[in-house]
Amino acid sequence: MAVDAPGLRRVMASARKAKEQGTNLMSGFCWRYSMPERGFYGEINDGALGEIESLHSTYHSGPLGVRDREDDWTDMDFQLRNWQHFNWLAGDIITEQAVHSVDKINWAMGNRPPVKATAMAGRGLREGEARGDAFDHFAVIYEYDNGARAFLTCRQQANCSNDNSDWVAGTKGIGFCNGWGPRQTNLKFADGSPTWRHKGGTPSMYQTEHNELFKAIRDGEAINDGDWMTQSCMMGLMGREAGYSGKTITWEQMMNSEKDITPASLDFGPAPEIVIPRPGFYEFS
């Protein structure tokens, strides 16, 4: 939704305006429109696992592709064609890709924001100018007002094990959801009750998004994902800033951040020098 807090606050303002005037606003958080995940997180939000105490969400994948520079490209041409690897365009891997897993953490916690985040992150295997200034791994600890902790691990590194799953522990049991194959969603209860599993179909979540949006428009209704979609994005930005700085970042600090990472000039010409963030030296503001 945005690559920094000032940009996201503009999205928040647009979302509020859309809600006021009854305009549909649907996010690209596609798992919210997946039937197995709707069943799984719906049960959790309804209290099936009791109070949530801990979560672990993963987005472990390989690196994204790059485009080699061509002779007639300016710096801006080059960066736009490799946008996934430049933070001012993509916000790093935690907000461009792994934010889907951040959103599932937010979903499991009933769209309640964390109070603070601490992270370890780095850039171990990225080489070449096309890889920009993005990191290739993050491990974030989100802490909540009731003492619960959520853990996000994400990476884009070749020849490693891949995973996109979610583990949730509550006072009444545990849940596991695997978004990639083999699909699995189940809840196991501490009192010995039968395990819950999704038994319905698994239609394309992308098609479901479109079906529900078009139906709302035709029926004169309004879907507005604005509140939780911007909150999930802010959680991603919070994890990134905690990883870059090596410091614990509070939700209040993130919501009030004035750090704007957009280049001063967007002309098709020279671009500012790329500076890789260094934990312990990077200044959060």
Secondary structure, DSSP 4 states (H G I P E B T S, - for coil): --SSHHHHHHHHHHHHHHHHHT--B--S-GGGG-HHHHHHHHHHHTTTT-SEEEEEEEEEEPPPP--PPPTT--HHHHHHHTGGG-HHHH--HHHHTTHHHHHHHHHHTTS---SEEEEEEE-SS--SGGGTT--SEEEEEEE-TTS-EEEEEEEE-TTS--B-EEEEEETTEEEEEESSSSPEEEEEETT-PPPEE--S----HHHHHHHHHHHHHHHT---B-HHHHHHHHHHHHHHHHHHHH-S-EEHHHHHT-----S-S--SSS--PPP----TTTPPP-
